[in-house]
């Protein structure tokens, strides 16, 4: 029987330090800017892997790849030695991308967050898995014609990464789950503190989760309840009514894990904690709308983290 690997105490401390640092950097930039930059980074990462795969298969820099490099990375081919080992050229390409395309991100101090959350992104993991498969197959038998980057990139997203569920379906479920989690975090304070829901919150609750308030009247009365208990029951109701396929097909735990690795999930947690600290503890009858709350969460930032 093989030993199960476990991180040492020092390794766990390092992992926690890296996670906290990435989380702090994540909160230094609005969500829409981070998301746009992350999508751009993932495309560059895929381009670098495509270049590396073709070069290692050919053991040289083919003209088609050189043309693509010249177009996307002006000056790179001239500045490097194309006859170097493909793996070395691939490393220098990664450095070129970081230092040129994402130089401003590095200067602003959130490149580590970009790398940390991109590694955990489903798109990135599909690209890496596709790269490994191509490297193995092309290493044994190079294709008569290599796919263009665009074709290779599209194929990567169809990679069968998780047996229980397709990547496209899982990615859609992750975004939907985070939206529902945002809603839960928005309504949680009034379920916890208020004896009667403000009109706006009650209307939203009945529209989005019909039957929940009737099934759990105790949530809105008899004083304060345990936050963890309320959130657990609320998310349980959401999972039962909006993610029954994930439960039935046994990929709900995979979904939860992917959600918790998502940078927007981390931001929602941070903003909801901040909002709760700022919110008066009295029974507030005027309650901000969910749409406004979600927009504020996406724009929420904390102090800039600059790297010296």
Beta strands, then each sheet from edge to edge (+ up, - down):
end
